[in-house]
C-alpha cells in the first residue's frame, strides 16, 4: 500500500509540473482508482495471486491511466 501511495504521489507531482497547475491533475487521477479496481477485480476473478508481478503491473497501470487522459 505504501508503494502504491508513493507512486500516486509521484504521478501527481509529475502531472502538476507538466500542467503547471495543482488542481488539474486531480481530474486526471480520478481515473486511476477505477483502473486499479478493475485490474484487482480481474486478478481476483481469475483466482490469481497478488504477487510482485501483479503489483508492478498495477503501478504501470497507474501511470498509463494517468497518461491517457492528458
Buried (B, 14 or more C-beta within 10 A) or exposed (E): EEEBEEBBEEBBEBBBEEEEEEEBBEEBBEBBEEBBEEBBEEBEEEEEEEEEEBEEEBBEBBBEBBEEEE
